[in-house]
């Protein structure tokens, strides 16, 4: 995800974000951009993380991360 997208998501101050990824490396990169505190907004925290092996014959792993704002 482009940094402008993660910046826009953070600026929108969402209460909840569902992030679906097929690449654990980009998931880690994007979460590091989304999880820091944005001045004036409640910080997001990682509330849940699940991995799904939808294609067992490959090395791909799909992940779903739920981020929630601390109130």
Secondary structure, DSSP 8 states (H G I E B T S, - for coil): --HHHHHHHHHTT-SEEEEEES-HHHHHHHHHHHSS--TTS--EEEEEEEEE-S-TTSS--EEEEEEEE--
